[in-house]
């Protein structure tokens, strides 16, 4: 499978995911924590603090 086929496959699967599935994917990838903010393990303290200061977690 070349990169074009792989890219198309990823784009197609993204179209079919629900919001809940997208959120779970972000949690599993450790991009967001259980509260919906950036994960402290992988993002800088400044980025996490800014995300929390805005007060808009991804999960509502």
mmCIF file of the N, C-alpha and C atoms, coordinates in Angstrom:
data_MODEL
# 
_entry.id   MODEL 
# 
loop_
_atom_site.group_PDB 
_atom_site.id 
_atom_site.type_symbol 
_atom_site.label_atom_id 
_atom_site.label_alt_id 
_atom_site.label_comp_id 
_atom_site.label_asym_id 
_atom_site.label_entity_id 
_atom_site.label_seq_id 
_atom_site.pdbx_PDB_ins_code 
_atom_site.Cartn_x 
_atom_site.Cartn_y 
_atom_site.Cartn_z 
_atom_site.occupancy 
_atom_site.B_iso_or_equiv 
_atom_site.pdbx_formal_charge 
_atom_site.auth_seq_id 
_atom_site.auth_comp_id 
_atom_site.auth_asym_id 
_atom_site.auth_atom_id 
_atom_site.pdbx_PDB_model_num 
ATOM 1   N N  . UNK A 1 1  ? 0.858   -1.173 0.000  1.00 0.00 ? 1  UNK A N  1 
ATOM 2   C CA . UNK A 1 1  ? 0.000   0.000  0.000  1.00 0.00 ? 1  UNK A CA 1 
ATOM 3   C C  . UNK A 1 1  ? 0.904   1.236  0.000  1.00 0.00 ? 1  UNK A C  1 
ATOM 4   N N  . UNK A 1 2  ? 0.695   2.123  -0.954 1.00 0.00 ? 2  UNK A N  1 
ATOM 5   C CA . UNK A 1 2  ? 1.509   3.326  -0.987 1.00 0.00 ? 2  UNK A CA 1 
ATOM 6   C C  . UNK A 1 2  ? 0.885   4.424  -0.131 1.00 0.00 ? 2  UNK A C  1 
ATOM 7   N N  . UNK A 1 3  ? 1.570   5.541  -0.004 1.00 0.00 ? 3  UNK A N  1 
ATOM 8   C CA . UNK A 1 3  ? 1.141   6.612  0.901  1.00 0.00 ? 3  UNK A CA 1 
ATOM 9   C C  . UNK A 1 3  ? -0.197  7.216  0.486  1.00 0.00 ? 3  UNK A C  1 
ATOM 10  N N  . UNK A 1 4  ? -0.468  7.275  -0.805 1.00 0.00 ? 4  UNK A N  1 
ATOM 11  C CA . UNK A 1 4  ? -1.760  7.832  -1.253 1.00 0.00 ? 4  UNK A CA 1 
ATOM 12  C C  . UNK A 1 4  ? -2.918  6.951  -0.807 1.00 0.00 ? 4  UNK A C  1 
ATOM 13  N N  . UNK A 1 5  ? -2.745  5.652  -0.936 1.00 0.00 ? 5  UNK A N  1 
ATOM 14  C CA . UNK A 1 5  ? -3.800  4.719  -0.513 1.00 0.00 ? 5  UNK A CA 1 
ATOM 15  C C  . UNK A 1 5  ? -3.988  4.772  1.000  1.00 0.00 ? 5  UNK A C  1 
ATOM 16  N N  . UNK A 1 6  ? -2.898  4.824  1.707  1.00 0.00 ? 6  UNK A N  1 
ATOM 17  C CA . UNK A 1 6  ? -2.963  4.896  3.163  1.00 0.00 ? 6  UNK A CA 1 
ATOM 18  C C  . UNK A 1 6  ? -3.640  6.187  3.618  1.00 0.00 ? 6  UNK A C  1 
ATOM 19  N N  . UNK A 1 7  ? -3.279  7.296  3.003  1.00 0.00 ? 7  UNK A N  1 
ATOM 20  C CA . UNK A 1 7  ? -3.893  8.585  3.336  1.00 0.00 ? 7  UNK A CA 1 
ATOM 21  C C  . UNK A 1 7  ? -5.388  8.561  3.070  1.00 0.00 ? 7  UNK A C  1 
ATOM 22  N N  . UNK A 1 8  ? -5.777  8.007  1.939  1.00 0.00 ? 8  UNK A N  1 
ATOM 23  C CA . UNK A 1 8  ? -7.201  7.917  1.595  1.00 0.00 ? 8  UNK A CA 1 
ATOM 24  C C  . UNK A 1 8  ? -7.944  7.047  2.603  1.00 0.00 ? 8  UNK A C  1 
ATOM 25  N N  . UNK A 1 9  ? -7.338  5.949  3.002  1.00 0.00 ? 9  UNK A N  1 
ATOM 26  C CA . UNK A 1 9  ? -7.962  5.047  3.969  1.00 0.00 ? 9  UNK A CA 1 
ATOM 27  C C  . UNK A 1 9  ? -8.160  5.744  5.321  1.00 0.00 ? 9  UNK A C  1 
ATOM 28  N N  . UNK A 1 10 ? -7.167  6.492  5.765  1.00 0.00 ? 10 UNK A N  1 
ATOM 29  C CA . UNK A 1 10 ? -7.257  7.218  7.034  1.00 0.00 ? 10 UNK A CA 1 
ATOM 30  C C  . UNK A 1 10 ? -8.333  8.296  6.951  1.00 0.00 ? 10 UNK A C  1 
ATOM 31  N N  . UNK A 1 11 ? -8.383  9.022  5.838  1.00 0.00 ? 11 UNK A N  1 
ATOM 32  C CA . UNK A 1 11 ? -9.390  10.072 5.673  1.00 0.00 ? 11 UNK A CA 1 
ATOM 33  C C  . UNK A 1 11 ? -10.801 9.495  5.663  1.00 0.00 ? 11 UNK A C  1 
ATOM 34  N N  . UNK A 1 12 ? -10.975 8.374  5.002  1.00 0.00 ? 12 UNK A N  1 
ATOM 35  C CA . UNK A 1 12 ? -12.289 7.733  4.961  1.00 0.00 ? 12 UNK A CA 1 
ATOM 36  C C  . UNK A 1 12 ? -12.722 7.256  6.343  1.00 0.00 ? 12 UNK A C  1 
ATOM 37  N N  . UNK A 1 13 ? -11.803 6.681  7.099  1.00 0.00 ? 13 UNK A N  1 
ATOM 38  C CA . UNK A 1 13 ? -12.172 6.214  8.434  1.00 0.00 ? 13 UNK A CA 1 
ATOM 39  C C  . UNK A 1 13 ? -12.485 7.392  9.353  1.00 0.00 ? 13 UNK A C  1 
ATOM 40  N N  . UNK A 1 14 ? -11.824 8.525  9.151  1.00 0.00 ? 14 UNK A N  1 
ATOM 41  C CA . UNK A 1 14 ? -12.094 9.712  9.962  1.00 0.00 ? 14 UNK A CA 1 
ATOM 42  C C  . UNK A 1 14 ? -13.495 10.257 9.690  1.00 0.00 ? 14 UNK A C  1 
ATOM 43  N N  . UNK A 1 15 ? -13.945 10.153 8.460  1.00 0.00 ? 15 UNK A N  1 
ATOM 44  C CA . UNK A 1 15 ? -15.288 10.639 8.108  1.00 0.00 ? 15 UNK A CA 1 
ATOM 45  C C  . UNK A 1 15 ? -16.381 9.846  8.820  1.00 0.00 ? 15 UNK A C  1 
ATOM 46  N N  . UNK A 1 16 ? -16.101 8.581  9.095  1.00 0.00 ? 16 UNK A N  1 
ATOM 47  C CA . UNK A 1 16 ? -17.119 7.692  9.652  1.00 0.00 ? 16 UNK A CA 1 
ATOM 48  C C  . UNK A 1 16 ? -17.116 7.633  11.179 1.00 0.00 ? 16 UNK A C  1 
ATOM 49  N N  . UNK A 1 17 ? -16.151 8.303  11.832 1.00 0.00 ? 17 UNK A N  1 
ATOM 50  C CA . UNK A 1 17 ? -16.098 8.265  13.292 1.00 0.00 ? 17 UNK A CA 1 
ATOM 51  C C  . UNK A 1 17 ? -17.053 9.276  13.900 1.00 0.00 ? 17 UNK A C  1 
ATOM 52  N N  . UNK A 1 18 ? -17.634 8.904  15.020 1.00 0.00 ? 18 UNK A N  1 
ATOM 53  C CA . UNK A 1 18 ? -18.497 9.825  15.762 1.00 0.00 ? 18 UNK A CA 1 
ATOM 54  C C  . UNK A 1 18 ? -17.635 10.731 16.637 1.00 0.00 ? 18 UNK A C  1 
ATOM 55  N N  . UNK A 1 19 ? -18.238 11.761 17.200 1.00 0.00 ? 19 UNK A N  1 
ATOM 56  C CA . UNK A 1 19 ? -17.523 12.668 18.111 1.00 0.00 ? 19 UNK A CA 1 
ATOM 57  C C  . UNK A 1 19 ? -16.964 11.889 19.292 1.00 0.00 ? 19 UNK A C  1 
ATOM 58  N N  . UNK A 1 20 ? -17.750 10.982 19.835 1.00 0.00 ? 20 UNK A N  1 
ATOM 59  C CA . UNK A 1 20 ? -17.313 10.180 20.975 1.00 0.00 ? 20 UNK A CA 1 
ATOM 60  C C  . UNK A 1 20 ? -16.114 9.308  20.615 1.00 0.00 ? 20 UNK A C  1 
ATOM 61  N N  . UNK A 1 21 ? -16.129 8.737  19.421 1.00 0.00 ? 21 UNK A N  1 
ATOM 62  C CA . UNK A 1 21 ? -15.000 7.920  18.970 1.00 0.00 ? 21 UNK A CA 1 
ATOM 63  C C  . UNK A 1 21 ? -13.745 8.767  18.784 1.00 0.00 ? 21 UNK A C  1 
ATOM 64  N N  . UNK A 1 22 ? -13.917 9.991  18.267 1.00 0.00 ? 22 UNK A N  1 
ATOM 65  C CA . UNK A 1 22 ? -12.774 10.899 18.122 1.00 0.00 ? 22 UNK A CA 1 
ATOM 66  C C  . UNK A 1 22 ? -12.185 11.254 19.482 1.00 0.00 ? 22 UNK A C  1 
ATOM 67  N N  . UNK A 1 23 ? -13.043 11.535 20.446 1.00 0.00 ? 23 UNK A N  1 
ATOM 68  C CA . UNK A 1 23 ? -12.575 11.860 21.797 1.00 0.00 ? 23 UNK A CA 1 
ATOM 69  C C  . UNK A 1 23 ? -11.840 10.672 22.400 1.00 0.00 ? 23 UNK A C  1 
ATOM 70  N N  . UNK A 1 24 ? -12.374 9.482  22.235 1.00 0.00 ? 24 UNK A N  1 
ATOM 71  C CA . UNK A 1 24 ? -11.711 8.287  22.763 1.00 0.00 ? 24 UNK A CA 1 
ATOM 72  C C  . UNK A 1 24 ? -10.363 8.063  22.093 1.00 0.00 ? 24 UNK A C  1 
ATOM 73  N N  . UNK A 1 25 ? -10.280 8.337  20.811 1.00 0.00 ? 25 UNK A N  1 
ATOM 74  C CA . UNK A 1 25 ? -9.015  8.209  20.084 1.00 0.00 ? 25 UNK A CA 1 
ATOM 75  C C  . UNK A 1 25 ? -7.972  9.176  20.653 1.00 0.00 ? 25 UNK A C  1 
ATOM 76  N N  . UNK A 1 26 ? -8.378  10.397 20.946 1.00 0.00 ? 26 UNK A N  1 
ATOM 77  C CA . UNK A 1 26 ? -7.468  11.382 21.544 1.00 0.00 ? 26 UNK A CA 1 
ATOM 78  C C  . UNK A 1 26 ? -7.035  10.962 22.944 1.00 0.00 ? 26 UNK A C  1 
ATOM 79  N N  . UNK A 1 27 ? -7.946  10.366 23.702 1.00 0.00 ? 27 UNK A N  1 
ATOM 80  C CA . UNK A 1 27 ? -7.592  9.868  25.040 1.00 0.00 ? 27 UNK A CA 1 
ATOM 81  C C  . UNK A 1 27 ? -6.603  8.716  24.934 1.00 0.00 ? 27 UNK A C  1 
ATOM 82  N N  . UNK A 1 28 ? -6.880  7.784  24.055 1.00 0.00 ? 28 UNK A N  1 
ATOM 83  C CA . UNK A 1 28 ? -6.003  6.619  23.885 1.00 0.00 ? 28 UNK A CA 1 
ATOM 84  C C  . UNK A 1 28 ? -4.608  7.024  23.421 1.00 0.00 ? 28 UNK A C  1 
ATOM 85  N N  . UNK A 1 29 ? -4.529  8.099  22.634 1.00 0.00 ? 29 UNK A N  1 
ATOM 86  C CA . UNK A 1 29 ? -3.246  8.587  22.138 1.00 0.00 ? 29 UNK A CA 1 
ATOM 87  C C  . UNK A 1 29 ? -2.555  9.494  23.155 1.00 0.00 ? 29 UNK A C  1 
ATOM 88  N N  . UNK A 1 30 ? -3.183  9.687  24.313 1.00 0.00 ? 30 UNK A N  1 
ATOM 89  C CA . UNK A 1 30 ? -2.634  10.527 25.392 1.00 0.00 ? 30 UNK A CA 1 
ATOM 90  C C  . UNK A 1 30 ? -2.472  11.986 24.957 1.00 0.00 ? 30 UNK A C  1 
ATOM 91  N N  . UNK A 1 31 ? -3.379  12.450 24.104 1.00 0.00 ? 31 UNK A N  1 
ATOM 92  C CA . UNK A 1 31 ? -3.373  13.850 23.701 1.00 0.00 ? 31 UNK A CA 1 
ATOM 93  C C  . UNK A 1 31 ? -4.209  14.657 24.680 1.00 0.00 ? 31 UNK A C  1 
ATOM 94  N N  . UNK A 1 32 ? -5.335  14.088 25.101 1.00 0.00 ? 32 UNK A N  1 
ATOM 95  C CA . UNK A 1 32 ? -6.138  14.736 26.132 1.00 0.00 ? 32 UNK A CA 1 
ATOM 96  C C  . UNK A 1 32 ? -6.288  13.787 27.314 1.00 0.00 ? 32 UNK A C  1 
ATOM 97  N N  . UNK A 1 33 ? -6.558  14.376 28.486 1.00 0.00 ? 33 UNK A N  1 
ATOM 98  C CA . UNK A 1 33 ? -6.776  13.558 29.681 1.00 0.00 ? 33 UNK A CA 1 
ATOM 99  C C  . UNK A 1 33 ? -8.265  13.271 29.834 1.00 0.00 ? 33 UNK A C  1 
ATOM 100 N N  . UNK A 1 34 ? -8.636  12.655 30.924 1.00 0.00 ? 34 UNK A N  1 
ATOM 101 C CA . UNK A 1 34 ? -10.036 12.288 31.152 1.00 0.00 ? 34 UNK A CA 1 
ATOM 102 C C  . UNK A 1 34 ? -10.951 13.512 31.300 1.00 0.00 ? 34 UNK A C  1 
ATOM 103 N N  . UNK A 1 35 ? -10.368 14.671 31.606 1.00 0.00 ? 35 UNK A N  1 
ATOM 104 C CA . UNK A 1 35 ? -11.141 15.900 31.755 1.00 0.00 ? 35 UNK A CA 1 
ATOM 105 C C  . UNK A 1 35 ? -11.323 16.642 30.440 1.00 0.00 ? 35 UNK A C  1 
ATOM 106 N N  . UNK A 1 36 ? -10.598 16.235 29.417 1.00 0.00 ? 36 UNK A N  1 
ATOM 107 C CA . UNK A 1 36 ? -10.715 16.878 28.122 1.00 0.00 ? 36 UNK A CA 1 
ATOM 108 C C  . UNK A 1 36 ? -9.671  17.932 27.848 1.00 0.00 ? 36 UNK A C  1 
ATOM 109 N N  . UNK A 1 37 ? -8.711  18.099 28.751 1.00 0.00 ? 37 UNK A N  1 
ATOM 110 C CA . UNK A 1 37 ? -7.629  19.068 28.553 1.00 0.00 ? 37 UNK A CA 1 
ATOM 111 C C  . UNK A 1 37 ? -6.393  18.338 28.038 1.00 0.00 ? 37 UNK A C  1 
ATOM 112 N N  . UNK A 1 38 ? -5.430  19.140 27.528 1.00 0.00 ? 38 UNK A N  1 
ATOM 113 C CA . UNK A 1 38 ? -4.184  18.539 27.050 1.00 0.00 ? 38 UNK A CA 1 
ATOM 114 C C  . UNK A 1 38 ? -3.540  17.696 28.152 1.00 0.00 ? 38 UNK A C  1 
ATOM 115 N N  . UNK A 1 39 ? -2.977  16.572 27.765 1.00 0.00 ? 39 UNK A N  1 
ATOM 116 C CA . UNK A 1 39 ? -2.334  15.655 28.692 1.00 0.00 ? 39 UNK A CA 1 
ATOM 117 C C  . UNK A 1 39 ? -1.011  16.246 29.185 1.00 0.00 ? 39 UNK A C  1 
ATOM 118 N N  . UNK A 1 40 ? -0.831  16.282 30.499 1.00 0.00 ? 40 UNK A N  1 
ATOM 119 C CA . UNK A 1 40 ? 0.370   16.867 31.104 1.00 0.00 ? 40 UNK A CA 1 
ATOM 120 C C  . UNK A 1 40 ? 1.623   16.056 30.804 1.00 0.00 ? 40 UNK A C  1 
ATOM 121 N N  . UNK A 1 41 ? 1.450   14.804 30.477 1.00 0.00 ? 41 UNK A N  1 
ATOM 122 C CA . UNK A 1 41 ? 2.593   13.935 30.171 1.00 0.00 ? 41 UNK A CA 1 
ATOM 123 C C  . UNK A 1 41 ? 3.339   14.359 28.910 1.00 0.00 ? 41 UNK A C  1 
ATOM 124 N N  . UNK A 1 42 ? 2.609   14.902 27.947 1.00 0.00 ? 42 UNK A N  1 
ATOM 125 C CA . UNK A 1 42 ? 3.189   15.147 26.632 1.00 0.00 ? 42 UNK A CA 1 
ATOM 126 C C  . UNK A 1 42 ? 3.188   16.598 26.183 1.00 0.00 ? 42 UNK A C  1 
ATOM 127 N N  . UNK A 1 43 ? 2.549   17.466 26.938 1.00 0.00 ? 43 UNK A N  1 
ATOM 128 C CA . UNK A 1 43 ? 2.511   18.878 26.582 1.00 0.00 ? 43 UNK A CA 1 
ATOM 129 C C  . UNK A 1 43 ? 3.182   19.684 27.678 1.00 0.00 ? 43 UNK A C  1 
ATOM 130 N N  . UNK A 1 44 ? 3.704   20.829 27.305 1.00 0.00 ? 44 UNK A N  1 
ATOM 131 C CA . UNK A 1 44 ? 4.416   21.665 28.273 1.00 0.00 ? 44 UNK A CA 1 
ATOM 132 C C  . UNK A 1 44 ? 3.457   22.187 29.346 1.00 0.00 ? 44 UNK A C  1 
ATOM 133 N N  . UNK A 1 45 ? 4.028   22.565 30.483 1.00 0.00 ? 45 UNK A N  1 
ATOM 134 C CA . UNK A 1 45 ? 3.219   23.121 31.566 1.00 0.00 ? 45 UNK A CA 1 
ATOM 135 C C  . UNK A 1 45 ? 2.482   24.369 31.103 1.00 0.00 ? 45 UNK A C  1 
ATOM 136 N N  . UNK A 1 46 ? 3.148   25.174 30.281 1.00 0.00 ? 46 UNK A N  1 
ATOM 137 C CA . UNK A 1 46 ? 2.535   26.398 29.779 1.00 0.00 ? 46 UNK A CA 1 
ATOM 138 C C  . UNK A 1 46 ? 1.323   26.102 28.898 1.00 0.00 ? 46 UNK A C  1 
ATOM 139 N N  . UNK A 1 47 ? 1.463   25.123 28.026 1.00 0.00 ? 47 UNK A N  1 
ATOM 140 C CA . UNK A 1 47 ? 0.364   24.763 27.131 1.00 0.00 ? 47 UNK A CA 1 
ATOM 141 C C  . UNK A 1 47 ? -0.818  24.218 27.917 1.00 0.00 ? 47 UNK A C  1 
ATOM 142 N N  . UNK A 1 48 ? -0.546  23.362 28.877 1.00 0.00 ? 48 UNK A N  1 
ATOM 143 C CA . UNK A 1 48 ? -1.613  22.786 29.701 1.00 0.00 ? 48 UNK A CA 1 
ATOM 144 C C  . UNK A 1 48 ? -2.284  23.884 30.522 1.00 0.00 ? 48 UNK A C  1 
ATOM 145 N N  . UNK A 1 49 ? -1.482  24.785 31.108 1.00 0.00 ? 49 UNK A N  1 
ATOM 146 C CA . UNK A 1 49 ? -2.042  25.871 31.915 1.00 0.00 ? 49 UNK A CA 1 
ATOM 147 C C  . UNK A 1 49 ? -2.915  26.787 31.061 1.00 0.00 ? 49 UNK A C  1 
ATOM 148 N N  . UNK A 1 50 ? -2.460  27.100 29.862 1.00 0.00 ? 50 UNK A N  1 
ATOM 149 C CA . UNK A 1 50 ? -3.248  27.951 28.965 1.00 0.00 ? 50 UNK A CA 1 
ATOM 150 C C  . UNK A 1 50 ? -4.553  27.264 28.592 1.00 0.00 ? 50 UNK A C  1 
ATOM 151 N N  . UNK A 1 51 ? -4.481  25.979 28.302 1.00 0.00 ? 51 UNK A N  1 
ATOM 152 C CA . UNK A 1 51 ? -5.676  25.210 27.949 1.00 0.00 ? 51 UNK A CA 1 
ATOM 153 C C  . UNK A 1 51 ? -6.680  25.240 29.092 1.00 0.00 ? 51 UNK A C  1 
ATOM 154 N N  . UNK A 1 52 ? -6.221  25.046 30.315 1.00 0.00 ? 52 UNK A N  1 
ATOM 155 C CA . UNK A 1 52 ? -7.117  25.039 31.472 1.00 0.00 ? 52 UNK A CA 1 
ATOM 156 C C  . UNK A 1 52 ? -7.617  26.450 31.797 1.00 0.00 ? 52 UNK A C  1 
ATOM 157 N N  . UNK A 1 53 ? -6.791  27.467 31.554 1.00 0.00 ? 53 UNK A N  1 
ATOM 158 C CA . UNK A 1 53 ? -7.216  28.850 31.816 1.00 0.00 ? 53 UNK A CA 1 
ATOM 159 C C  . UNK A 1 53 ? -8.352  29.258 30.896 1.00 0.00 ? 53 UNK A C  1 
ATOM 160 N N  . UNK A 1 54 ? -8.340  28.727 29.680 1.00 0.00 ? 54 UNK A N  1 
ATOM 161 C CA . UNK A 1 54 ? -9.429  29.029 28.733 1.00 0.00 ? 54 UNK A CA 1 
ATOM 162 C C  . UNK A 1 54 ? -10.738 28.402 29.186 1.00 0.00 ? 54 UNK A C  1 
ATOM 163 N N  . UNK A 1 55 ? -10.642 27.339 29.986 1.00 0.00 ? 55 UNK A N  1 
ATOM 164 C CA . UNK A 1 55 ? -11.826 26.732 30.584 1.00 0.00 ? 55 UNK A CA 1 
ATOM 165 C C  . UNK A 1 55 ? -12.756 26.049 29.631 1.00 0.00 ? 55 UNK A C  1 
ATOM 166 N N  . UNK A 1 56 ? -12.239 25.588 28.498 1.00 0.00 ? 56 UNK A N  1 
ATOM 167 C CA . UNK A 1 56 ? -13.093 24.909 27.520 1.00 0.00 ? 56 UNK A CA 1 
ATOM 168 C C  . UNK A 1 56 ? -12.529 23.536 27.199 1.00 0.00 ? 56 UNK A C  1 
ATOM 169 N N  . UNK A 1 57 ? -12.795 22.563 28.034 1.00 0.00 ? 57 UNK A N  1 
ATOM 170 C CA . UNK A 1 57 ? -12.288 21.216 27.729 1.00 0.00 ? 57 UNK A CA 1 
ATOM 171 C C  . UNK A 1 57 ? -12.979 20.654 26.494 1.00 0.00 ? 57 UNK A C  1 
ATOM 172 N N  . UNK A 1 58 ? -12.312 19.718 25.842 1.00 0.00 ? 58 UNK A N  1 
ATOM 173 C CA . UNK A 1 58 ? -12.867 19.096 24.653 1.00 0.00 ? 58 UNK A CA 1 
ATOM 174 C C  . UNK A 1 58 ? -14.139 18.310 24.980 1.00 0.00 ? 58 UNK A C  1 
ATOM 175 N N  . UNK A 1 59 ? -14.177 17.772 26.180 1.00 0.00 ? 59 UNK A N  1 
ATOM 176 C CA . UNK A 1 59 ? -15.315 16.957 26.603 1.00 0.00 ? 59 UNK A CA 1 
ATOM 177 C C  . UNK A 1 59 ? -16.307 17.850 27.330 1.00 0.00 ? 59 UNK A C  1 
ATOM 178 N N  . UNK A 1 60 ? -17.493 17.942 26.787 1.00 0.00 ? 60 UNK A N  1 
ATOM 179 C CA . UNK A 1 60 ? -18.534 18.758 27.436 1.00 0.00 ? 60 UNK A CA 1 
ATOM 180 C C  . UNK A 1 60 ? -19.784 17.931 27.581 1.00 0.00 ? 60 UNK A C  1 
# 
